Amino acid sequence: MKLFATSLLAALLALPAMSSFAAGEAAPADAAQAHAAPAAAAAAPVMAAKPDLVKGEASFTAVCAACHGADGNSGTPAYPKLSQQHPEYLVKQLQEYKAGKRKNAIMQGFAATLSDADMKNVAYWATSKQAKPGFAKEKELVTLGERIYRGGIADRQIAACAGCHSPTGRGIPSQYPRLSGQHSEYTAAQLTYFRDGIRTNSIQMTQVAAKLNDKEIRAVADYIAGLR
C-alpha cells in the first residue's frame, strides 16, 4: 500500500511536465532546433534574380534605341555603342545618372524612369548583342595614340590605358569598361569631361585625363576606335 501511494505521487508530479509538452512547449532538444532554424535561414544566401532579357529588350527599345541603335550599336558618334559592354558597368552608369552623380540631363531623365531591375535587364540584354567594329580615322595620330594606349607617357606619369582596359580594349568585367570600337568622338568627349572636371564619377580617369592635352586625347580616342 505504501509502495502504491509513492508511485501514484510520482505520477501526479509528472503530469504538469507532460502537459506542458502536450500544450506545445518544446523539449530542450526541440528548443535548440527551433532556435537553430531561423539562424540557418538567415545564413542561407539570397539568390539574386536573373536578368529578364525579354523585358530588357522591351525597355531598351522603348527608352534607349533611338540614340544607341536598335541593337546597341549606335550610328551617331555623339552616343556611345552599348553592345557587348560589361553589364555591371552599364548598371553602375545608369544608377549614377539617376542619382545625379554623373551629369547629363537627357540620360538622367531616362534613367529616372528605370528601376534597378529594369537597369539590370537592359544592361544584360545590351551586352548580349554583338558589337560592330570601328575604325581609326586620323592616320597621322594612330602612332601617338597607340603609344599612349599601350605604354602611357612615363615622364609625365601617365598610365597605359591597356593596364585597365586590356590590350584589345575589352576591359575587365565589373571594374573597367570595354572600349574597343567605341566612337572616337564619344571617347574624346568623355576624356575631356574627365580632364575639365565635368565628369567626376571616376577618380582614376580624372587623374589620367588631367595630364592629357587635346592632341593626345584625340590620338588615343582614335586609336581606341580601331581596336579589335
KAKATA-V117943 format. One record per pair of residues at least 12 apart in sequence whose C-alpha atoms are under 7 Angstrom apart, sorted by the first residue. I is the first residue (numbers start at 1). J is the second residue. Records with the same first field share a line. If there is no record, write none. Layout:
I->J + J
//
This chain:
51->120 + 121 + 124
52->121
53->121 + 124 + 125
55->121
56->118 + 121 + 122 + 125
57->122 + 125
59->122
60->122
63->110
67->79
68->80 + 81 + 82
71->83 + 129
72->126
73->131 + 132
77->183 + 185 + 186
78->185 + 186
79->186
80->182 + 183 + 186
81->182
82->126
83->126 + 127 + 129 + 130 + 131
84->126 + 127 + 128 + 129 + 130 + 131
85->127 + 177 + 178
86->127 + 173 + 174 + 177 + 178
87->123 + 124 + 127
88->174
89->174 + 177
90->123
91->119 + 120 + 123
94->111 + 119
97->111
98->111 + 112
101->201
102->199 + 200 + 201
103->199
133->181 + 228
134->181 + 182 + 225 + 226
135->181 + 225 + 226
136->222 + 223 + 225 + 226
137->222
138->222
141->219
142->219 + 222 + 223
144->219
145->216 + 219 + 220 + 223
146->220 + 223
148->160 + 220
149->161 + 162 + 220
150->162 + 167
158->208 + 211
159->208
164->176
165->177 + 178
168->180 + 227 + 228
169->227
179->224
180->224 + 225 + 226 + 227 + 228
181->224 + 225 + 226 + 227 + 228
182->224 + 225
183->225
184->221 + 222 + 224 + 225
187->221
188->217 + 218 + 221
191->209 + 217
194->206 + 209
195->209 + 210
//
